[in-house]
Each structure stands twice: as C-alpha cells, then as structure tokens.
Amino acid sequence: MIELKALTKHYGRTRAVESLDLSIAKGEIFGFIGPNGAGKTTTIRMMGGILAPTSGAVLIDGQSLAEHPVAVKRKIGFIPDRPFLYEKLTGWEFMRFSADLFGVDGDGFAGRAEGLLRDFALLNWRHELIESYSHGMKQRLIIASALLHDPAVLIVDEPMVGLDPGAIRMVKVIFRALADRGTTIFMSTHTLAVAENLCDRIGVIHRGVLIALGSMAELKASARLREGDLEEVFMRLTEEETGS
C-alpha cells in the first residue's frame, strides 16, 4: 500500500534522508522512530507531498505521488507534527471545512462527522470555538478531521503529543480498529511504549539512514538482545551507530 523507493532529501551538503526503501502492507500499523534530527519528519513531509524529494519516489496504492498528486492525496489522511487549526471556527465548522477540501458530499458529511467526533470524545464540544479546546482536544480534532474522507492511508507525525493517558488509549484503540478494517497507518513517534504496543513493524532511522526494520523480535535480534523493551533496543541500535 505504501512504497518508498530510494527516497532521498538533501539540503545542500546536509543529508536529511538517504535512499530510504520501505514497503508497508495494507492494514499494517508501521512505527517510525529515531533520535531528534534523524529524518522522521522530513520523510513524512515527503510522503504527504509537502516536500519534494531530491530523488526517489513515494507510491501509494501503486500510484506515484509525483505523477498523480491530486489522486494520491485523496487517498491519504495527513497529520503533521505541528498542525494548523482555525481557532475562530467551532469544531463542527472545522470538520465541514476539512470535508470540503476532500470533496466529502453533503449527504454523507453529517453522519460521518458526528460519528468521528463521538469516537474522539468531542461531540459535546462540536459547537464550541476551537480556541477554547485544550491541546489534547485540538490534537484529537485534527485526527478526526483527517479521517473524514475515509483515507486508505493515514500518515501521522507524533499523534500522541499532548494527550493524557486516557486519550492515548482511545487513539490506540481507534488506530487498531482502522487497521483491522484495512487502513494502512504510518506513524512517527517518540513515545516508544506506544510504538512497541501498537505497531506491527517498526523502522529505526538515524542520521537519515534506515538502520533497522522489523517486528520487536527482529529488532531485538538486530540489537543482539534476548530481553528488553523497545527503549533498550533503540538505545543499543543508535549507540552502535554513533560508536558509543
């Protein structure tokens, strides 16, 4: 469902992402982790069509993002690390605005929006101005709006930032339900416990290069660890790369 082929981004002599190859199946929840500055957000912005790659390609459901940008973006729900909200709109108005962007028809909008707002515990706040929402409520609204057009692929950068434990659990349950229905989720996160508990496979990027890829068992083998959680695996892998 998602294919990254030799995806590369350079800023002058700075190598942000180098020859990234990934293939992610339909219905898979894929976690993308790495230290600050490793290339996670740059990768996600290229996947969302926000940044043009220096070379390489992004394919969604077999279609090239570069060659078919409008068609491909209609298949994607994209949630950046710093989403922008029109805070003078109500939650419902923002959902309507998002629906218009993706061509969600008027007949199907109300039921779809109401269901998503209920899932994300925002229904009772739908007529309140977004400026009155907490950070966690704004984050949940962004995720809900990205799902309005029922995307085949959800690309999300740091979905759990600012969420309390209850909201994190809610989002995890929703993501797993989406994946079980066939939605492919590509998720960058610093919350390693969430990645370990939720993701089917995890990729570790460091200094722009993918250094490990696989299930938890496969990552432990790469790190030469018999026991330990993802944090220990992550530290072992990134320390080896820096020579610590």
LINNOR-V163699 format. One record per helix or strand of 2 or more residues. SS is the DSSP state (hx for helix, st for strand). FROM is the first residue (numbers start at 0). TO is the last residue. Records with the same first field share a line. If there is no record, write none. Layout:
BEGIN
SS = FROM-TO / FROM-TO
END
This chain:
BEGIN
st = 1-10 / 13-23 / 28-32 / 54-59 / 62-63 / 75-78 / 152-156 / 183-187 / 200-205 / 208-213
hx = 39-46 / 68-72 / 90-100 / 105-118 / 122-124 / 129-131 / 134-145 / 164-179 / 191-197 / 215-221 / 229-241
END
